Amino acid sequence: MNNLKKLGFTLIEILISLSLILLSFLIIYRIVFTVQKNVKDLEKEIKNKELLFNFLYSFKSEINGIIDFHNLKLDKKEIVFSTFIQDIEFPVEITYTVKVNEEETLIRKQKNIFSGYTYSFPVLKCQSINFLFFQEEKWNYIAETDKTIKGIAIELNYSGEEIFYPVLLNIIEEKNEEKK
């Protein structure tokens, strides 16, 4: 009979092996859950960065297409300008306005100059949004009307990051042509 008892497992051995299997599953589950959460957070951050970069590219192309430098309306929290944008054959008036709530929201309004049709939508939500203007070799929050504006920049505090995105204007040729 003693030989038969040595062939099986004791209750303690079974409990220890089940505890080790359970502990292994808990560790694996926790690792998988943490990795899945990190991947979701990373995907969200990548999507937010993609939206930001798409906006900055669009902002640059709109600023580079400014057609009327005399009727610019520039302020720290709002800019208005006429421009040509891609895929539209007529000029439009673009207004960027910062709406201040708990966070600051950048609102883009586009107006068809010929028909007057207007639509607007929110572009970004940030902790802070400001426009700056390049005059006399320095960036200012307030544009001086008697000086030529050589660039427009947007300053963002986006997800804790400070972003300064300048766009230089090519208006030297226009000023020279006006004098002729």
Buried (B, 14 or more C-beta within 10 A) or exposed (E): EEEEEEEEEEEEEEEEEEEEEEEEEEEEEEEEEEEEEEEEEEEEEEEBEEEBEEBBEBBBBBBEBBEEBEEBEBBBBBBBBBBBBEEEEEBBBBBBBBBEEEEBBBBBBBBBEEEEEEEEEEBBBBBEBBBBBBBEEEBBEEBEEEEBBBBBBBBBBBEEEEBEBBBEBEBEEBEEEEEE
